[in-house]
């Protein structure tokens, strides 16, 4: 089984506009042999953007996220101290704190990040372009 960490934007596309994903990404997501993880950092990012009015959703994040995770077969990935502390050791290729947590999680847990953000490939982490 290959294990992937889906970033916030790609997870949102998977829920609302899966045709935006490239064929390779759709194949990875739909292959039941793969583990697709969704970080609590991404859930937090969605909640913040929703609260600020920057991300319209059909329902509040507290119900939207668990429901869509279940429907899409994505598994939760908690954020722990090791993940957040690892961000201090990362080079400053990317200033987004949520993406930095995802990079740290991918490094520590040997996950491949599924992303549309080209900047993440500057880190020492496997990336699949979405």
N, C-alpha and C positions, 0 to 999 in steps of 0.2 A: 504494500500500500504506500502510495506517495502522499505526503501531507503538505497542504497549502494553507497559507494565511491570506484571506481575501481582504483587500483594503476597503475603506469606507465607500469610496465612489463606485468601485466595481461591484460591491455588494448591493448598493442602491440600484445600479443598472440592472443587476440580476433580478431584482424585485420588480422594477417598473418598466424597463426597456432592454430586455435581454438581447435584442438584435444589435445593440451597440457593441456587444462583446464580439471579439474575433472568434473564428471557428474553433481555434485551439482552446481558448478559454471555455467556450461552451462545452466542448468535448470533455475537458478536465472536470468541470462542475457536474456533468451528467454521468460520469463514470463512477459507479457506486463503489469501485475499489479504492477511490481516492478519499482522503479525509480533507474536508474543507472547513477551516476554522475561522470564526468571526470573533475578533477581539473585543473585550469590554471597553477598550480605548475607543474603538469605532462607535460602539453604542453610546458612549459618553459624548463623542463628537457630534453624533446625530442629535442627541438630546439638547445639546447647547445650541446648535444651529436651528433646531425647531423652535426652541424657546425665544431665540432672537428674531424669529420670523424669516430666516434665511433659507429654510428648508421646509417647503410645504409637504405634508404627509396626509394620507387619507384618514388617519387616526393618530392619537398621541403615541409617542415612542414607546411608552410603557406597555402598550398592547401591540403596536405595529411590529416592533423588533422581535419579540418572542414568537409571534404568529408567523412572520415571514421566515424566521430561522427554521421553524418546524417545517414549513412548506418547502423550503429550498434545501433542506437537509444539511444546513450548516451547523457546526458544533460550536458551543461557547468556549472561548479561551479567556480565562480570568487574567487580570494584570496583578502581578505580585511585586514585592520589593526588588527582587533581583532584576526584573524587567525594567523598572523605573530607574534603578541605580545604574544599569548598563548604559542608559542614554548619556550619562556624563562622560563616558569613554568614547562616544561616537564622534567622528569628525563633523564639522559644521557644513556638510553638503546640503543639508535641509534643515530649515528652522522650525518647521511645523512640529509641535511637540507630540501630536498624535501619531504622525508618521514615524517619528523617532522611536516611539514606544513599539510600533509594529516592527521596525528594523531590529530592535533589541530582542523582541520576542522571537523573530525568525532566526536570529543568530543563536540564541540560547536553546531553542527547541528544535533546531534543524528543520525549519519550515521554508518553503518557497513562497515568496510573496507574489500574489496576483495583483497587478496594479496598472494603471494608465499613467502613472507619474514616472517620467523618465529619470528624474533625479534619484530615485531609490536605487537604481542600478550602480550608482557611484559608491555605494556601500559594499562591504564584504558580505553579500547575501545573494542567494539565488532569486531571480526575478523572472516571472512570466508576464509578458506584455499583454494587457487585456485588450 
